[in-house]
Amino acid sequence: MSRLGNLGARLYRGEVGYDFIGKRKIWYGVSILITITAILGLAVSGLNMGIEFKGGAVFTTDTKAKVSVTQAHEDAVAASGHEAIVQELGNGGLRIQITEVDTAKADQIKAQLSEDLGIPEAEINADLVGPSWGEQIANKAWAGLGIFMVLVVVYLAIAFEWRMAVAALVALIHDITITVGVYALVGFEVTPGTVIGLLTILGYSLYDTVVVFDSLKEGTKGITKQTRWTYSEIANRSINGTLVRSINTTVVALLPVAGLLFIGGGVLGAGMLNDISLSLFVGLAAGAYSSIFIATPLVADLKEREPQIKALKKRILAKRATAAAKGESVEDERDDRAPEPEGQDEDDARTAVVGPRRQPGGHGRSPRNRR
């Protein structure tokens, strides 16, 4: 078995682990800082909306131009008075994209480009894009996002509970905000591909969150009938138990996206790949982060405000303090004499709350189980 597999097994059994819940204030602070940075970037720089949203003209040539891409960019800016995006096509031609250009202006730009590029005007194709089309796409995207959020909250509230639904919603908003903020900071163009990528990452983010929530739901059955573990401790075990799985799925998902972003868009210069790959890359990373450091700790915070769970934590801490005063092992105190949850026999009751027990020979094994 690989080292990662061994680590995953030890995390699942509770033999090792990181205190995610106990250090949640640190991660809350990190998330708030990142979110504020993203919002400031969005407020200061704004989004670089593509031609599909702002409207404009796209000029393409089938003949290799007599000037470089850099010179063509300067000529396009001079001819239009607007910023232009110039890309070299596979056949040696050029694709020149200029936003906020109407029909009359497009004809003037086409004539000027023909003269500057040394290409007959008849060999330059001009396509106009109206801003109303982009506005329709944006409206439909916002509507789809709103419907998705509502369905997520309803489903999680039914399948789990409302606290988990709220935590998942906060995590999704966190992921969207960071992704949009990164687009504003780096200045990448926002196209329909960006919108598709943004909606796609929500499913990945929700998947990781639901995996941890499912483990937490199973681990907290009959929690008030025992005095071994607090809700936060069980939540922490749930995160550690699924940590390797979350890392594996995230890495596997990020590798092809990273190939699109850094190799396809960066090295090979296929700039249009950046439209969707950046949103996927940032969103997947943010989704994996939020499911571990935001969603589950937030559930623990909300849950431990309940009177029953608050009273349980108080009893457990008092019991451990008493055991420590008597010089007894706190670990033995945790593992001994757990009350049976309803509908389970004595052997199953001891594992219902915390999952797999320590392996035979571990010092935390209950004397009751020794033969």
Backbone torsions as a table, in degrees:
resi	resn	phi	psi	omega
1	MET	NA	138.8	-178.5
2	SER	-68.2	165.6	178.1
3	ARG	-62.3	-39.8	179.2
4	LEU	-65.1	-38.0	177.1
5	GLY	-65.0	-42.0	176.7
6	ASN	-62.2	-41.8	178.6
7	LEU	-63.3	-42.4	178.7
8	GLY	-60.8	-41.4	179.1
9	ALA	-65.8	-41.7	179.5
10	ARG	-67.7	-37.2	175.7
11	LEU	-64.0	-41.7	-178.9
12	TYR	-65.0	-38.6	-179.2
13	ARG	-79.3	-8.6	179.5
14	GLY	82.7	13.6	-179.6
15	GLU	-74.9	-31.2	175.0
16	VAL	-134.8	165.3	178.8
17	GLY	170.8	159.9	177.0
18	TYR	-108.5	141.0	-176.5
19	ASP	-84.1	78.0	179.1
20	PHE	-64.7	-44.2	-175.9
21	ILE	-69.6	-41.6	-179.1
22	GLY	-63.5	-29.1	-179.7
23	LYS	-104.1	24.1	-174.8
24	ARG	-63.5	-30.1	-179.8
25	LYS	-63.8	-33.5	176.9
26	ILE	-63.8	-46.5	-177.6
27	TRP	-70.8	-33.6	173.7
28	TYR	-60.0	-43.9	180.0
29	GLY	-63.1	-41.5	178.4
30	VAL	-62.8	-43.6	-179.4
31	SER	-65.6	-41.2	178.2
32	ILE	-62.6	-41.8	179.3
33	LEU	-62.9	-45.5	179.7
34	ILE	-64.0	-42.2	-179.0
35	THR	-64.7	-42.9	178.1
36	ILE	-62.2	-41.0	177.7
37	THR	-61.1	-42.5	179.6
38	ALA	-64.7	-42.4	-179.7
39	ILE	-66.3	-40.8	177.6
40	LEU	-63.8	-41.3	177.2
41	GLY	-61.6	-39.4	178.7
42	LEU	-68.1	-39.5	-178.4
43	ALA	-71.9	-37.3	-176.3
44	VAL	-82.8	-52.2	-174.8
45	SER	-88.1	-34.2	-175.7
46	GLY	72.7	173.9	180.0
47	LEU	-92.9	140.0	176.4
48	ASN	-86.4	86.1	-175.3
49	MET	-71.0	138.2	-179.0
50	GLY	-76.0	176.6	-176.8
51	ILE	-64.4	-26.1	179.6
52	GLU	-65.1	-25.9	-178.2
53	PHE	-99.6	-31.7	-176.5
54	LYS	-98.7	-17.3	-175.2
55	GLY	82.1	158.2	-179.9
56	GLY	156.7	-156.4	-177.4
57	ALA	-134.1	147.0	176.6
58	VAL	-121.9	121.5	179.9
59	PHE	-108.5	128.1	179.1
60	THR	-126.8	145.8	178.1
61	THR	-122.8	139.9	176.6
62	ASP	-91.3	-10.4	-178.5
63	THR	-107.4	141.5	178.8
64	LYS	-63.0	129.0	-179.4
65	ALA	-74.5	157.0	-179.4
66	LYS	-87.3	4.3	179.9
67	VAL	-125.0	164.9	179.0
68	SER	-78.7	170.1	177.9
69	VAL	-61.9	-39.7	179.7
70	THR	-62.9	-45.0	179.7
71	GLN	-67.5	-37.0	178.2
72	ALA	-64.3	-35.9	177.7
73	HIS	-64.4	-44.7	179.2
74	GLU	-62.8	-40.2	179.5
75	ASP	-66.1	-39.7	-179.0
76	ALA	-66.8	-40.8	178.6
77	VAL	-65.2	-41.7	-179.5
78	ALA	-66.8	-36.8	-177.5
79	ALA	-74.9	-31.2	-173.7
80	SER	-103.9	-28.1	-173.9
81	GLY	78.6	9.2	178.6
82	HIS	-126.3	162.2	175.9
83	GLU	-67.5	143.8	-177.4
84	ALA	-128.8	152.8	174.7
85	ILE	-115.7	121.7	-177.1
86	VAL	-118.1	128.7	178.8
87	GLN	-130.7	143.2	177.4
88	GLU	-88.8	130.0	-178.8
89	LEU	-86.2	168.2	-177.3
90	GLY	-63.5	-29.7	-179.5
91	ASN	-86.5	5.9	-179.9
92	GLY	94.8	-9.1	177.6
93	GLY	-76.0	-177.5	-178.0
94	LEU	-123.4	150.4	171.5
95	ARG	-120.5	114.9	-176.1
96	ILE	-114.1	119.2	-176.7
97	GLN	-112.7	125.1	-178.5
98	ILE	-130.9	125.2	-177.1
99	THR	-88.2	161.6	174.1
100	GLU	55.2	53.3	178.7
101	VAL	-125.5	130.5	177.7
102	ASP	-93.0	-178.0	-174.2
103	THR	-63.3	-46.9	-178.4
104	ALA	-62.2	-42.6	179.8
105	LYS	-67.4	-35.3	-179.1
106	ALA	-63.8	-38.0	178.9
107	ASP	-64.8	-40.3	178.6
108	GLN	-65.1	-42.9	179.9
109	ILE	-64.4	-40.2	-179.5
110	LYS	-61.7	-42.9	179.6
111	ALA	-65.7	-41.1	-179.7
112	GLN	-67.6	-40.4	178.6
113	LEU	-64.6	-37.1	178.8
114	SER	-59.5	-41.4	179.8
115	GLU	-70.9	-43.2	-176.1
116	ASP	-72.8	-36.5	-176.1
117	LEU	-86.9	-13.5	-179.6
118	GLY	73.8	32.0	-178.9
119	ILE	-121.8	134.8	177.6
120	PRO	-55.6	141.3	-176.8
121	GLU	-59.6	-31.2	-179.4
122	ALA	-67.6	-21.2	-178.9
123	GLU	-93.6	7.3	176.0
124	ILE	-108.3	117.5	179.3
125	ASN	-91.2	133.6	179.6
126	ALA	-119.6	124.7	177.7
127	ASP	-119.2	126.6	179.9
128	LEU	-98.2	139.3	178.2
129	VAL	-121.5	122.0	179.0
130	GLY	-82.2	145.3	-179.3
131	PRO	-67.4	-20.0	-179.2
132	SER	-65.0	-32.4	179.4
133	TRP	-65.8	-45.1	177.9
134	GLY	-64.6	-36.2	178.7
135	GLU	-64.2	-38.1	177.5
136	GLN	-64.7	-41.2	177.8
137	ILE	-62.1	-45.3	-179.0
138	ALA	-62.2	-44.1	-179.4
139	ASN	-63.1	-42.3	179.1
140	LYS	-66.9	-35.8	178.4
141	ALA	-65.2	-45.0	178.3
142	TRP	-63.4	-39.6	178.5
143	ALA	-64.5	-43.7	178.0
144	GLY	-63.0	-39.6	178.5
145	LEU	-64.0	-42.9	179.5
146	GLY	-63.5	-44.5	179.0
147	ILE	-62.8	-41.1	179.2
148	PHE	-60.7	-45.9	-179.4
149	MET	-60.9	-44.1	-179.8
150	VAL	-62.9	-45.4	-179.1
151	LEU	-64.6	-37.5	178.4
152	VAL	-62.6	-46.9	-179.2
153	VAL	-62.7	-43.9	-179.6
154	VAL	-64.0	-45.9	-178.8
155	TYR	-62.7	-48.5	-178.1
156	LEU	-66.4	-34.0	177.8
157	ALA	-65.2	-34.9	179.6
158	ILE	-79.4	-47.7	-176.4
159	ALA	-71.9	-33.3	-178.3
160	PHE	-121.6	-95.3	175.4
161	GLU	-165.0	168.4	-172.1
162	TRP	-65.6	-29.3	179.8
163	ARG	-65.4	-39.5	176.9
164	MET	-68.7	-35.2	177.1
165	ALA	-63.5	-42.8	178.9
166	VAL	-64.5	-44.0	-179.4
167	ALA	-63.3	-41.4	178.6
168	ALA	-64.8	-38.8	178.8
169	LEU	-64.9	-42.5	177.6
170	VAL	-61.4	-41.5	179.7
171	ALA	-64.5	-40.0	179.1
172	LEU	-65.4	-44.1	177.6
173	ILE	-61.9	-39.3	176.7
174	HIS	-57.8	-46.4	-177.7
175	ASP	-66.9	-42.3	-180.0
176	ILE	-64.6	-44.0	-178.2
177	THR	-61.3	-44.7	-179.1
178	ILE	-64.9	-43.9	-178.5
179	THR	-62.7	-46.4	179.2
180	VAL	-64.1	-39.7	178.9
181	GLY	-63.4	-39.0	177.4
182	VAL	-63.1	-40.7	177.0
183	TYR	-59.5	-40.6	179.4
184	ALA	-67.0	-39.3	-176.4
185	LEU	-71.2	-41.4	-177.5
186	VAL	-85.9	-16.0	176.8
187	GLY	78.3	16.1	177.3
188	PHE	-65.3	149.1	-178.9
189	GLU	-73.4	137.2	177.9
190	VAL	-94.1	118.8	-178.4
191	THR	-125.9	175.7	173.8
192	PRO	-56.1	-30.5	175.9
193	GLY	-63.3	-36.3	176.4
194	THR	-62.5	-43.8	179.6
195	VAL	-62.5	-42.8	178.1
196	ILE	-60.8	-45.2	178.7
197	GLY	-62.3	-39.9	-179.1
198	LEU	-64.1	-41.3	179.0
199	LEU	-71.5	-30.7	-179.0
200	THR	-67.7	-39.3	-175.0
201	ILE	-66.7	-22.4	-178.9
202	LEU	-62.5	-38.3	178.7
203	GLY	-65.3	-42.3	178.0
204	TYR	-63.4	-45.0	179.7
205	SER	-60.1	-43.8	-179.1
206	LEU	-67.6	-33.7	-179.3
207	TYR	-60.8	-51.1	179.8
208	ASP	-60.0	-39.9	-179.2
209	THR	-64.7	-44.0	-177.8
210	VAL	-66.6	-34.4	177.9
211	VAL	-60.2	-46.0	179.1
212	VAL	-67.5	-41.5	-179.6
213	PHE	-62.1	-38.6	179.7
214	ASP	-64.6	-41.9	176.4
215	SER	-64.0	-40.2	179.6
216	LEU	-66.1	-39.8	178.8
217	LYS	-61.9	-44.0	179.0
218	GLU	-67.4	-38.1	-176.0
219	GLY	-72.8	-21.1	-175.9
220	THR	-103.4	11.9	174.9
221	LYS	-64.5	128.3	179.5
222	GLY	67.8	27.8	-174.1
223	ILE	-64.4	-34.0	-177.4
224	THR	-76.4	-6.1	-179.7
225	LYS	-96.9	11.7	178.5
226	GLN	-135.4	165.4	179.8
227	THR	-133.3	38.6	-178.5
228	ARG	-104.7	-40.7	-172.2
229	TRP	-133.8	140.1	174.0
230	THR	-81.2	168.0	-179.8
231	TYR	-62.6	-40.5	-179.9
232	SER	-63.4	-37.6	179.4
233	GLU	-67.0	-39.9	177.4
234	ILE	-67.8	-39.3	176.9
235	ALA	-61.0	-39.3	179.2
236	ASN	-66.2	-39.1	176.8
237	ARG	-65.0	-35.9	179.1
238	SER	-64.1	-41.3	178.0
239	ILE	-64.9	-48.0	-179.1
240	ASN	-64.3	-35.6	-179.4
241	GLY	-67.3	-26.4	-179.7
242	THR	-109.5	8.2	-172.9
243	LEU	-64.5	-48.6	-178.0
244	VAL	-63.8	-38.4	178.0
245	ARG	-62.8	-43.3	179.0
246	SER	-63.5	-41.9	179.2
247	ILE	-63.2	-45.2	-178.6
248	ASN	-61.2	-48.2	-178.2
249	THR	-65.8	-36.4	-180.0
250	THR	-68.7	-44.7	-179.8
251	VAL	-63.3	-44.5	179.6
252	VAL	-61.5	-37.7	178.8
253	ALA	-73.3	-34.7	-176.2
254	LEU	-76.1	-29.4	-175.0
255	LEU	-59.6	-52.8	178.8
256	PRO	-65.7	-33.9	178.1
257	VAL	-66.3	-40.1	177.3
258	ALA	-63.0	-35.6	176.3
259	GLY	-61.9	-43.4	177.6
260	LEU	-63.2	-43.9	-173.5
261	LEU	-73.6	-51.1	-171.6
262	PHE	-89.2	-33.9	-179.2
263	ILE	-92.8	-53.9	-179.5
264	GLY	-65.2	-50.1	-177.3
265	GLY	-82.4	-34.8	-176.2
266	GLY	-88.7	-60.6	-174.9
267	VAL	-72.8	-48.5	-175.8
268	LEU	-83.7	-12.7	175.4
269	GLY	78.9	17.2	176.9
270	ALA	-81.8	79.1	-171.1
271	GLY	-59.2	-30.5	-178.1
272	MET	-66.3	-20.8	176.5
273	LEU	-67.8	-24.4	-179.3
274	ASN	-65.0	-27.1	-175.9
275	ASP	-55.3	-46.4	-176.5
276	ILE	-98.2	-32.0	-173.6
277	SER	-69.8	-36.2	-179.6
278	LEU	-66.0	-44.0	179.6
279	SER	-64.1	-38.6	177.9
280	LEU	-66.8	-44.2	-176.3
281	PHE	-64.7	-51.5	-179.1
282	VAL	-65.4	-42.9	-178.2
283	GLY	-64.7	-41.3	178.7
284	LEU	-64.0	-43.9	179.2
285	ALA	-64.7	-44.5	179.3
286	ALA	-65.6	-36.3	179.3
287	GLY	-65.6	-41.8	177.4
288	ALA	-64.4	-39.8	178.8
289	TYR	-64.4	-47.6	-174.5
290	SER	-68.1	-33.6	-179.3
291	SER	-66.5	-29.6	-178.8
292	ILE	-92.4	-46.5	-170.3
293	PHE	-97.0	-13.4	-176.6
294	ILE	-117.8	-58.9	-170.9
295	ALA	-60.9	-56.5	-176.1
296	THR	-67.3	-44.4	174.1
297	PRO	-58.5	-36.1	178.9
298	LEU	-66.9	-37.7	175.5
299	VAL	-61.3	-44.4	179.5
300	ALA	-61.3	-41.2	177.2
301	ASP	-60.9	-46.8	-178.6
302	LEU	-67.5	-39.8	-176.1
303	LYS	-69.1	-38.8	-175.8
304	GLU	-77.4	4.5	170.4
305	ARG	-89.5	-10.8	176.1
306	GLU	-68.3	141.0	-179.5
307	PRO	-56.5	-42.8	-177.8
308	GLN	-65.1	-45.1	-178.2
309	ILE	-70.3	-36.0	177.0
310	LYS	-64.2	-42.9	178.3
311	ALA	-66.1	-38.0	177.6
312	LEU	-61.0	-45.1	179.6
313	LYS	-61.9	-39.5	179.7
314	LYS	-63.5	-43.0	179.1
315	ARG	-63.9	-42.0	-177.6
316	ILE	-65.9	-44.3	179.7
317	LEU	-65.0	-37.7	177.9
318	ALA	-66.2	-40.7	179.2
319	LYS	-63.7	-40.4	179.5
320	ARG	-69.5	-36.4	177.4
321	ALA	-64.2	-40.3	177.9
322	THR	-64.1	-44.3	179.3
323	ALA	-62.4	-40.7	179.7
324	ALA	-66.3	-36.3	179.4
325	ALA	-66.4	-31.3	179.4
326	LYS	-84.6	-3.6	-179.9
327	GLY	81.1	13.9	178.7
328	GLU	-84.3	156.2	179.3
329	SER	-70.9	127.4	177.6
330	VAL	-64.1	-34.9	-179.6
331	GLU	-65.9	-41.5	177.1
332	ASP	-65.6	-37.5	179.8
333	GLU	-63.2	-35.3	179.2
334	ARG	-69.3	-37.0	-171.4
335	ASP	-88.1	-6.8	-171.6
336	ASP	-103.9	141.9	168.6
337	ARG	55.6	51.5	174.2
338	ALA	-78.6	128.6	178.4
339	PRO	-61.1	151.6	-176.7
340	GLU	-82.9	126.6	171.0
341	PRO	-64.7	154.2	-177.1
342	GLU	-62.7	141.5	175.2
343	GLY	80.4	11.7	179.7
344	GLN	-129.7	150.1	178.2
345	ASP	-81.6	178.0	-172.5
346	GLU	-63.1	-40.6	-177.4
347	ASP	-68.3	-40.2	-179.5
348	ASP	-71.4	-30.5	-175.5
349	ALA	-63.0	-32.1	-175.9
350	ARG	-71.7	-17.5	180.0
351	THR	-111.1	-2.8	-173.8
352	ALA	-65.3	-35.5	-172.6
353	VAL	-87.5	-40.7	-171.0
354	VAL	-112.2	2.4	178.3
355	GLY	83.0	-153.7	-175.3
356	PRO	-58.8	139.9	178.3
357	ARG	-82.7	174.3	174.7
358	ARG	-63.9	150.2	-179.3
359	GLN	-70.6	156.6	178.5
360	PRO	-52.6	135.0	-178.9
361	GLY	100.5	-14.4	178.3
362	GLY	-69.2	148.5	-173.6
363	HIS	-72.7	-14.9	-177.8
364	GLY	-89.6	9.9	-176.6
365	ARG	-71.8	137.7	-177.8
366	SER	-69.8	138.7	177.4
367	PRO	-59.8	-27.2	-178.3
368	ARG	-63.1	-27.5	-175.7
369	ASN	-90.3	-3.7	-179.5
370	ARG	-78.1	137.6	179.5
371	ARG	-99.7	NA	NA
